[in-house]
Amino acid sequence: SNSQGVETTYLIYTVDEFMACLSEYVATYYALNTTVVGNYEYLRDDDDNAVNPIVMTVTSYEYGPQVFNPDVEDFDTSSITSTYYLMSANDTGPFQNASTRLTQIHSLIRMTLQFDVKNLGYNNGYRTCYVDTVHASYEFYYRGRIELSMQPSIYICTEQYALSLWNRQYISLVICLGITGMFSAILQILHFKAVYKHISLFQLAKSKSKEQFKDLTWSEKMEFFNFWFLTTSIANVSNIIGCIYVMSLLLIASSQKSWNVPLFFIGLGCMFSWISSIQFFEYFPNYYSLILTLRKSAPRVLAFLVGVTPVFLGFAYFGVAYFSTGSSLFSNVDKSSVALFALLNGDVIHDVFDNIYPISPVLSRIYLYVFISLFIYAVLNIFIAIVEDAFFAAKQEQIKETKEDAQQHHFAVHDLDVVGLVAGPPIPITGSMIRRDEDSRMESLLGSASRRYQHPSYHH
């Protein structure tokens, strides 16, 4: 096949290439036992023990390629889907007959091929059995070429579920998933209790002194809650769903073959669990610089990105409009954006220059020179400057807040700035601070707002 494209996608331009791909796929399946180094076994029919054939599904125009004939005014675009079973290494289904092959291909809309084979192994004292599925998809969306994509997948053999749990290779994985799921559930229950306490405190503060509460800024009100509430909840819930889902696939035979959904939740839970662990560095400012910098720089960075995005999209759409006819890198807005994003990060610069040069030697050079000069030398450096400025500002602010919060240690309970204490690092609490009832806690919570409310300048 023509190896243009990326990874498992190939572009087919001629009938010979199409037949070569189809024949190779069929021949590979029926020659597995003699050509591959792995231990594979065919799936067989329960009645006659025959090898399961390759399943071909063809969707084509019902009345042939007349839909493309400009002389036919009243054309019919109805499609028909047919299923064929390729029984031998030389069987190519409806494309077997050379005299009608060209018409069949010109009438083609899409075609799929699929076969399943058992992959047998022996690992860590256990016999293993998985079913490997190879799905080939031929898409004739662009009539000048056929896009062939290969999609392999895997699932556990049904006979593995008949074994006792202790005789399966993945018993340790099941135990690990069970412990992780239970641990995440316990953490989430405790997390809900902490969130409930913060909500209760927020509602109590709001009801005790409405006027003083209104004087709190939005950011001060948000100090009652914590960004880590969200990340920790995502991590725990994702771990619970992922563990239950994967355990069900490992322990219970079902028609569900895809691992994409459970692995998504497993990956999401793992990612947010590690991200949530950063909160424990909050007590050590030197190790918490990333979060402090992001908090400080996020508003300015987002505002800057909003202003830059139209310029970036302008270059992306121009690339699609002018270079899509001759370059797969700019065939649509998504691919154009990916190519430009790689360019502004200094990746594949020379490759992109060579790729679009044949389309227009002059304009392609101007296009890339302007984009790289603008985004690498200007936009990217401004972005770095914003983040760097936020880093030093956050560092200075953290030092200042630490000193201010340390001074609260010597204040009376009613004079404490609890909003500031919530935002800052923990300060040791003495016995005099602990002796307070519910009303004094509310006065402490709203101390800073109350002082601002009572100040003469507030009423002016």
PAMI-747659 format. One record per residue (C-alpha): residue number from 1; x, y, z. Coordinates in steps of 0.2 Angstrom, whole numbers, padded with zeros to 4 digits, always signed. Layout:
<recs>
REC; NUM; X; Y; Z
...
</recs>
This chain:
<recs>
REC; 1; +0000; +0000; +0000
REC; 2; +0005; +0018; -0002
REC; 3; +0013; +0023; +0015
REC; 4; +0008; +0041; +0014
REC; 5; -0002; +0047; +0030
REC; 6; +0003; +0044; +0048
REC; 7; +0004; +0028; +0059
REC; 8; -0010; +0016; +0055
REC; 9; -0018; +0027; +0041
REC; 10; -0013; +0024; +0022
REC; 11; -0019; +0032; +0006
REC; 12; -0023; +0022; -0009
REC; 13; -0024; +0030; -0026
REC; 14; -0024; +0015; -0039
REC; 15; -0034; -0001; -0041
REC; 16; -0018; -0011; -0040
REC; 17; -0014; -0003; -0023
REC; 18; -0032; -0007; -0017
REC; 19; -0031; -0025; -0023
REC; 20; -0014; -0027; -0015
REC; 21; -0020; -0021; +0002
REC; 22; -0035; -0032; +0001
REC; 23; -0026; -0048; -0005
REC; 24; -0012; -0045; +0008
REC; 25; -0024; -0044; +0022
REC; 26; -0033; -0060; +0017
REC; 27; -0017; -0069; +0014
REC; 28; -0010; -0064; +0031
REC; 29; -0025; -0071; +0040
REC; 30; -0025; -0088; +0032
REC; 31; -0006; -0090; +0034
REC; 32; -0004; -0085; +0052
REC; 33; +0001; -0103; +0057
REC; 34; +0016; -0103; +0045
REC; 35; +0022; -0085; +0045
REC; 36; +0021; -0077; +0062
REC; 37; +0032; -0081; +0077
REC; 38; +0018; -0080; +0090
REC; 39; +0006; -0094; +0096
REC; 40; -0010; -0090; +0087
REC; 41; -0025; -0101; +0085
REC; 42; -0040; -0098; +0073
REC; 43; -0058; -0096; +0081
REC; 44; -0068; -0111; +0074
REC; 45; -0087; -0114; +0071
REC; 46; -0095; -0124; +0085
REC; 47; -0104; -0135; +0073
REC; 48; -0092; -0141; +0059
REC; 49; -0075; -0134; +0067
REC; 50; -0072; -0124; +0052
REC; 51; -0060; -0109; +0053
REC; 52; -0070; -0093; +0055
REC; 53; -0069; -0083; +0039
REC; 54; -0064; -0065; +0037
REC; 55; -0080; -0054; +0037
REC; 56; -0081; -0041; +0024
REC; 57; -0094; -0027; +0024
REC; 58; -0096; -0016; +0008
REC; 59; -0107; -0001; +0007
REC; 60; -0109; +0006; -0011
REC; 61; -0120; +0016; -0022
REC; 62; -0135; +0004; -0026
REC; 63; -0135; +0009; -0045
REC; 64; -0117; +0010; -0048
REC; 65; -0106; +0025; -0052
REC; 66; -0120; +0034; -0062
REC; 67; -0121; +0046; -0048
REC; 68; -0105; +0054; -0054
REC; 69; -0110; +0055; -0073
REC; 70; -0114; +0073; -0077
REC; 71; -0125; +0067; -0092
REC; 72; -0137; +0058; -0079
REC; 73; -0149; +0072; -0072
REC; 74; -0161; +0061; -0062
REC; 75; -0148; +0051; -0053
REC; 76; -0151; +0040; -0037
REC; 77; -0139; +0041; -0022
REC; 78; -0147; +0026; -0013
REC; 79; -0134; +0015; -0005
REC; 80; -0134; -0004; -0001
REC; 81; -0124; -0013; +0012
REC; 82; -0118; -0031; +0009
REC; 83; -0109; -0044; +0019
REC; 84; -0097; -0056; +0012
REC; 85; -0087; -0070; +0020
REC; 86; -0070; -0073; +0013
REC; 87; -0067; -0092; +0015
REC; 88; -0049; -0094; +0007
REC; 89; -0033; -0085; +0005
REC; 90; -0037; -0080; -0013
REC; 91; -0055; -0074; -0009
REC; 92; -0058; -0056; -0012
REC; 93; -0077; -0056; -0012
REC; 94; -0085; -0044; -0025
REC; 95; -0068; -0039; -0032
REC; 96; -0064; -0056; -0037
REC; 97; -0070; -0054; -0055
REC; 98; -0058; -0043; -0065
REC; 99; -0071; -0037; -0077
REC; 100; -0082; -0029; -0064
REC; 101; -0069; -0024; -0052
REC; 102; -0067; -0006; -0058
REC; 103; -0086; -0003; -0057
REC; 104; -0087; -0011; -0040
REC; 105; -0073; +0001; -0034
REC; 106; -0080; +0017; -0042
REC; 107; -0097; +0013; -0033
REC; 108; -0089; +0010; -0016
REC; 109; -0093; +0021; -0002
REC; 110; -0084; +0012; +0012
REC; 111; -0078; -0006; +0016
REC; 112; -0073; -0015; +0032
REC; 113; -0063; -0031; +0035
REC; 114; -0062; -0040; +0051
REC; 115; -0054; -0056; +0058
REC; 116; -0052; -0063; +0076
REC; 117; -0038; -0075; +0081
REC; 118; -0033; -0082; +0098
REC; 119; -0016; -0076; +0105
REC; 120; -0010; -0090; +0117
REC; 121; +0004; -0087; +0130
REC; 122; +0012; -0092; +0146
REC; 123; +0017; -0079; +0159
REC; 124; +0022; -0080; +0177
REC; 125; +0016; -0098; +0179
REC; 126; -0001; -0094; +0171
REC; 127; -0008; -0099; +0154
REC; 128; -0015; -0084; +0145
REC; 129; -0028; -0083; +0131
REC; 130; -0033; -0066; +0122
REC; 131; -0043; -0063; +0106
REC; 132; -0034; -0051; +0094
REC; 133; -0046; -0042; +0083
REC; 134; -0039; -0033; +0067
REC; 135; -0052; -0021; +0059
REC; 136; -0047; -0013; +0042
REC; 137; -0058; +0002; +0037
REC; 138; -0058; +0008; +0019
REC; 139; -0066; +0025; +0017
REC; 140; -0069; +0033; +0000
REC; 141; -0075; +0050; +0006
REC; 142; -0063; +0059; -0005
REC; 143; -0066; +0052; -0022
REC; 144; -0048; +0054; -0027
REC; 145; -0041; +0042; -0014
REC; 146; -0046; +0028; -0002
REC; 147; -0041; +0030; +0016
REC; 148; -0036; +0014; +0024
REC; 149; -0035; +0013; +0043
REC; 150; -0031; -0002; +0054
REC; 151; -0038; -0003; +0071
REC; 152; -0032; -0017; +0082
REC; 153; -0041; -0022; +0098
REC; 154; -0040; -0036; +0111
REC; 155; -0051; -0045; +0124
REC; 156; -0050; -0060; +0135
REC; 157; -0055; -0077; +0128
REC; 158; -0072; -0084; +0135
REC; 159; -0064; -0100; +0142
REC; 160; -0053; -0090; +0154
REC; 161; -0069; -0085; +0163
REC; 162; -0072; -0103; +0167
REC; 163; -0056; -0105; +0177
REC; 164; -0056; -0102; +0195
REC; 165; -0051; -0084; +0200
REC; 166; -0034; -0090; +0208
REC; 167; -0029; -0099; +0192
REC; 168; -0030; -0083; +0181
REC; 169; -0015; -0072; +0178
REC; 170; -0023; -0056; +0183
REC; 171; -0028; -0061; +0200
REC; 172; -0015; -0049; +0208
REC; 173; -0022; -0035; +0197
REC; 174; -0040; -0039; +0203
REC; 175; -0034; -0038; +0221
REC; 176; -0025; -0021; +0218
REC; 177; -0040; -0014; +0209
REC; 178; -0052; -0019; +0224
REC; 179; -0041; -0011; +0237
REC; 180; -0039; +0005; +0226
REC; 181; -0058; +0006; +0224
REC; 182; -0061; +0004; +0242
REC; 183; -0048; +0016; +0247
REC; 184; -0055; +0029; +0235
REC; 185; -0073; +0026; +0241
REC; 186; -0067; +0029; +0259
REC; 187; -0057; +0045; +0254
REC; 188; -0072; +0052; +0245
REC; 189; -0084; +0049; +0260
REC; 190; -0072; +0058; +0271
REC; 191; -0070; +0071; +0257
REC; 192; -0089; +0074; +0257
REC; 193; -0089; +0077; +0276
REC; 194; -0076; +0090; +0274
REC; 195; -0085; +0098; +0260
REC; 196; -0101; +0098; +0270
REC; 197; -0093; +0106; +0285
REC; 198; -0086; +0120; +0273
REC; 199; -0104; +0123; +0266
REC; 200; -0111; +0124; +0283
REC; 201; -0098; +0136; +0289
REC; 202; -0102; +0147; +0273
REC; 203; -0120; +0147; +0276
REC; 204; -0118; +0151; +0295
REC; 205; -0107; +0165; +0291
REC; 206; -0119; +0172; +0278
REC; 207; -0134; +0171; +0290
REC; 208; -0125; +0178; +0305
REC; 209; -0120; +0195; +0298
REC; 210; -0128; +0198; +0281
REC; 211; -0121; +0216; +0279
REC; 212; -0103; +0212; +0284
REC; 213; -0104; +0196; +0273
REC; 214; -0109; +0206; +0258
REC; 215; -0094; +0217; +0260
REC; 216; -0082; +0202; +0257
REC; 217; -0075; +0201; +0240
REC; 218; -0079; +0186; +0229
REC; 219; -0061; +0179; +0231
REC; 220; -0063; +0180; +0250
REC; 221; -0080; +0171; +0249
REC; 222; -0071; +0157; +0239
REC; 223; -0058; +0155; +0253
REC; 224; -0072; +0145; +0262
REC; 225; -0069; +0132; +0248
REC; 226; -0054; +0124; +0240
REC; 227; -0049; +0121; +0223
REC; 228; -0042; +0104; +0229
REC; 229; -0060; +0099; +0233
REC; 230; -0063; +0097; +0214
REC; 231; -0047; +0088; +0209
REC; 232; -0048; +0076; +0224
REC; 233; -0067; +0072; +0220
REC; 234; -0063; +0069; +0201
REC; 235; -0048; +0057; +0206
REC; 236; -0058; +0047; +0219
REC; 237; -0074; +0045; +0208
REC; 238; -0064; +0041; +0193
REC; 239; -0054; +0028; +0202
REC; 240; -0070; +0020; +0209
REC; 241; -0078; +0019; +0192
REC; 242; -0063; +0013; +0183
REC; 243; -0059; +0000; +0196
REC; 244; -0077; -0007; +0195
REC; 245; -0077; -0006; +0176
REC; 246; -0061; -0015; +0174
REC; 247; -0065; -0028; +0187
REC; 248; -0081; -0032; +0178
REC; 249; -0072; -0035; +0162
REC; 250; -0059; -0046; +0170
REC; 251; -0071; -0057; +0180
REC; 252; -0087; -0057; +0170
REC; 253; -0089; -0062; +0152
REC; 254; -0099; -0050; +0143
REC; 255; -0102; -0043; +0125
REC; 256; -0093; -0027; +0130
REC; 257; -0076; -0029; +0121
REC; 258; -0069; -0011; +0121
REC; 259; -0057; -0006; +0135
REC; 260; -0057; +0013; +0130
REC; 261; -0070; +0018; +0143
REC; 262; -0063; +0009; +0158
REC; 263; -0045; +0014; +0154
REC; 264; -0051; +0032; +0152
REC; 265; -0057; +0032; +0170
REC; 266; -0042; +0023; +0176
REC; 267; -0030; +0036; +0168
REC; 268; -0041; +0051; +0173
REC; 269; -0041; +0045; +0191
REC; 270; -0022; +0041; +0191
REC; 271; -0018; +0058; +0184
REC; 272; -0029; +0068; +0196
REC; 273; -0023; +0058; +0211
REC; 274; -0005; +0064; +0207
REC; 275; -0011; +0082; +0204
REC; 276; -0020; +0082; +0220
REC; 277; -0005; +0076; +0230
REC; 278; +0002; +0093; +0226
REC; 279; -0009; +0101; +0239
REC; 280; +0002; +0093; +0253
REC; 281; +0016; +0104; +0247
REC; 282; +0006; +0120; +0252
REC; 283; +0014; +0120; +0269
REC; 284; +0031; +0121; +0260
REC; 285; +0031; +0136; +0249
REC; 286; +0047; +0132; +0240
REC; 287; +0039; +0116; +0233
REC; 288; +0022; +0124; +0230
REC; 289; +0029; +0137; +0217
REC; 290; +0020; +0129; +0202
REC; 291; +0002; +0131; +0210
REC; 292; +0006; +0149; +0217
REC; 293; +0012; +0154; +0200
REC; 294; -0003; +0147; +0190
REC; 295; -0015; +0156; +0202
REC; 296; -0006; +0172; +0200
REC; 297; -0004; +0171; +0181
REC; 298; -0020; +0162; +0176
REC; 299; -0030; +0178; +0173
REC; 300; -0017; +0187; +0163
REC; 301; -0013; +0171; +0153
REC; 302; -0031; +0168; +0149
REC; 303; -0033; +0186; +0143
REC; 304; -0018; +0185; +0133
REC; 305; -0023; +0169; +0125
REC; 306; -0040; +0176; +0120
REC; 307; -0032; +0190; +0111
REC; 308; -0019; +0179; +0102
REC; 309; -0032; +0165; +0097
REC; 310; -0040; +0175; +0082
REC; 311; -0022; +0178; +0075
REC; 312; -0018; +0159; +0077
REC; 313; -0035; +0154; +0069
REC; 314; -0032; +0166; +0055
REC; 315; -0016; +0157; +0050
REC; 316; -0024; +0140; +0052
REC; 317; -0038; +0144; +0041
REC; 318; -0027; +0152; +0028
REC; 319; -0016; +0136; +0028
REC; 320; -0032; +0125; +0025
REC; 321; -0038; +0137; +0011
REC; 322; -0022; +0138; +0001
REC; 323; -0012; +0122; +0006
REC; 324; -0025; +0109; +0009
REC; 325; -0025; +0103; -0010
REC; 326; -0007; +0098; -0009
REC; 327; -0002; +0095; +0009
REC; 328; -0010; +0083; +0022
REC; 329; -0003; +0094; +0036
REC; 330; -0016; +0107; +0031
REC; 331; -0030; +0096; +0025
REC; 332; -0043; +0103; +0038
REC; 333; -0043; +0115; +0052
REC; 334; -0038; +0102; +0066
REC; 335; -0023; +0096; +0056
REC; 336; -0018; +0114; +0052
REC; 337; -0019; +0119; +0070
REC; 338; -0009; +0105; +0075
REC; 339; +0005; +0108; +0062
REC; 340; +0006; +0127; +0068
REC; 341; +0006; +0123; +0086
REC; 342; +0020; +0111; +0083
REC; 343; +0029; +0125; +0073
REC; 344; +0027; +0138; +0087
REC; 345; +0035; +0125; +0099
REC; 346; +0050; +0123; +0087
REC; 347; +0045; +0105; +0081
REC; 348; +0046; +0099; +0063
REC; 349; +0050; +0116; +0056
REC; 350; +0061; +0110; +0042
REC; 351; +0048; +0096; +0038
REC; 352; +0034; +0109; +0036
REC; 353; +0044; +0120; +0025
REC; 354; +0048; +0106; +0013
REC; 355; +0030; +0099; +0014
REC; 356; +0021; +0115; +0007
REC; 357; +0036; +0121; -0004
REC; 358; +0030; +0113; -0020
REC; 359; +0012; +0121; -0018
REC; 360; +0020; +0139; -0019
REC; 361; +0038; +0141; -0017
REC; 362; +0036; +0160; -0013
REC; 363; +0020; +0161; -0003
REC; 364; +0024; +0146; +0008
REC; 365; +0040; +0154; +0013
REC; 366; +0032; +0170; +0017
REC; 367; +0018; +0161; +0027
REC; 368; +0030; +0151; +0038
REC; 369; +0042; +0166; +0040
REC; 370; +0029; +0177; +0046
REC; 371; +0020; +0164; +0057
REC; 372; +0036; +0159; +0066
REC; 373; +0043; +0176; +0068
REC; 374; +0027; +0182; +0076
REC; 375; +0023; +0167; +0087
REC; 376; +0040; +0161; +0092
REC; 377; +0049; +0178; +0094
REC; 378; +0034; +0188; +0100
REC; 379; +0019; +0178; +0107
REC; 380; +0029; +0164; +0115
REC; 381; +0041; +0176; +0123
REC; 382; +0027; +0187; +0130
REC; 383; +0019; +0171; +0137
REC; 384; +0035; +0166; +0146
REC; 385; +0037; +0184; +0152
REC; 386; +0019; +0184; +0160
REC; 387; +0022; +0168; +0169
REC; 388; +0039; +0173; +0175
REC; 389; +0032; +0189; +0182
REC; 390; +0019; +0179; +0191
REC; 391; +0032; +0168; +0198
REC; 392; +0042; +0182; +0206
REC; 393; +0026; +0191; +0212
REC; 394; +0019; +0175; +0220
REC; 395; +0035; +0172; +0229
REC; 396; +0035; +0190; +0236
REC; 397; +0017; +0188; +0240
REC; 398; +0019; +0172; +0249
REC; 399; +0033; +0179; +0260
REC; 400; +0022; +0194; +0264
REC; 401; +0007; +0183; +0269
REC; 402; +0018; +0172; +0279
REC; 403; +0023; +0186; +0290
REC; 404; +0006; +0194; +0291
REC; 405; -0002; +0177; +0296
REC; 406; +0012; +0174; +0309
REC; 407; +0007; +0190; +0318
REC; 408; -0011; +0184; +0320
REC; 409; -0004; +0172; +0333
REC; 410; -0003; +0186; +0345
REC; 411; -0020; +0193; +0341
REC; 412; -0036; +0191; +0351
REC; 413; -0049; +0180; +0344
REC; 414; -0061; +0194; +0339
REC; 415; -0047; +0202; +0329
REC; 416; -0041; +0187; +0319
REC; 417; -0042; +0189; +0300
REC; 418; -0049; +0172; +0297
REC; 419; -0051; +0175; +0278
REC; 420; -0032; +0179; +0277
REC; 421; -0028; +0164; +0288
REC; 422; -0038; +0152; +0277
REC; 423; -0028; +0158; +0262
REC; 424; -0011; +0158; +0270
REC; 425; +0000; +0144; +0277
REC; 426; -0005; +0136; +0294
REC; 427; +0000; +0145; +0310
REC; 428; +0001; +0136; +0327
REC; 429; -0015; +0139; +0338
REC; 430; -0013; +0142; +0357
REC; 431; -0026; +0138; +0370
REC; 432; -0033; +0155; +0371
REC; 433; -0038; +0154; +0352
REC; 434; -0047; +0138; +0355
REC; 435; -0058; +0144; +0369
REC; 436; -0072; +0152; +0359
REC; 437; -0091; +0148; +0356
REC; 438; -0101; +0149; +0340
REC; 439; -0104; +0168; +0340
REC; 440; -0085; +0171; +0342
REC; 441; -0081; +0160; +0328
REC; 442; -0092; +0170; +0317
REC; 443; -0085; +0187; +0323
REC; 444; -0068; +0179; +0319
REC; 445; -0073; +0174; +0302
REC; 446; -0080; +0191; +0298
REC; 447; -0067; +0201; +0307
REC; 448; -0059; +0209; +0292
REC; 449; -0075; +0213; +0284
REC; 450; -0082; +0220; +0300
REC; 451; -0067; +0232; +0302
REC; 452; -0069; +0238; +0284
REC; 453; -0088; +0240; +0287
REC; 454; -0085; +0251; +0302
REC; 455; -0072; +0262; +0295
REC; 456; -0078; +0280; +0291
REC; 457; -0072; +0279; +0274
REC; 458; -0083; +0264; +0270
REC; 459; -0099; +0274; +0273
REC; 460; -0093; +0288; +0262
</recs>
